[in-house]
Amino acid sequence: MKNVTAGDLMIPLDQYPHIPYWFTIRQAIAEIFYGELIIENKRSLPRSVLVFDEEYKLLGIVRRRDIMAGFDPGSMFARKTNPNKQMFNLKVDSDLLEMSNFEILESFKQKSEMSVAEVMLPIDVTLNHDDHLVKIIHELSDYKHALIPVMQDGAVVGVVRTVETLNKIGELLDI
C-alpha cells in the first residue's frame, strides 16, 4: 500500500469556500449555498466555510449548524430564555406564536448581518501536508467537525474531509 497523506486526500484551498472574518452570516450562507465541490467527478456541497484574517491567517470555521444557531428563535426576544431550554423548542415558546411572519423574516434579516466572527468556531486541530492516513483517521475521529485544515510551511493549503477519507478507506478495501 502506498503511503496516503493529507496532501493526497485534501481539497486544495482555492477550491474550498473560505471568507474573511468580517463577512456577514448572509455572505457565509451564500458561500455554502452556491459552493459546489466536484471531487473525482462527484458533486458535493460544502458544510462549512473557513474564516481568515487580513493576512490570510486561519481564524476559525463556520458550519451550517453554527449559522443556524445565529438564528435561534430563543434569541429573537428581549426577555431572558431558560438556559436549560432545548434549542428550537417551539412548542412551549408562546412568544413565537405571537410573532408574525413579517417579524420573523425581519429578525432573520437583522441576524443575517452579524459578522461570521460571532458564530465561528476556533480551529483546534490541523494536519500537516505529509501526515499519514492513520493520523488523519485518528484526528477526524477525535475532532468534532467533518473536516480538518491542512498546513504546509505554516500556511493553509487545503482541507481533508471525512467523506474523502472514508472513500479512500473503501478504495483500499476494494469496496
C-alpha positions, 0 to 999 in steps of 0.5 A: 500500500502506498503511503496516503497523506493529507496532501493526497486526500485534501481539497486544495484551498482555492477550491474550498469556500473560505471568507474573511472574518468580517463577512456577514452570516448572509455572505457565509450562507451564500458561500455554502449555498452556491459552493459546489465541490466536484471531487473525482467527478462527484458533486458535493456541497460544502458544510462549512466555510473557513474564516481568515484574517487580513493576512490570510491567517486561519481564524476559525470555521463556520458550519451550517449548524453554527449559522443556524444557531445565529438564528435561534428563535430563543434569541429573537426576544428581549426577555431572558430564555431558560438556559436549560431550554432545548434549542428550537423548542417551539412548542412551549415558546408562546412568544413565537406564536405571537410573532408574525411572519413579517417579524420573523423574516425581519429578525432573520434579516437583522441576524443575517448581518452579524459578522461570521466572527460571532458564530465561528468556531476556533480551529483546534486541530490541523494536519500537516501536508505529509501526515499519514492516513492513520493520523488523519483517521485518528484526528477526524475521529477525535475532532468534532467537525467533518473536516480538518485544515491542512498546513504546509510551511505554516500556511493553509493549503487545503482541507481533508474531509471525512467523506474523502477519507472514508472513500479512500478507506473503501478504495483500499478495501476494494469496496 
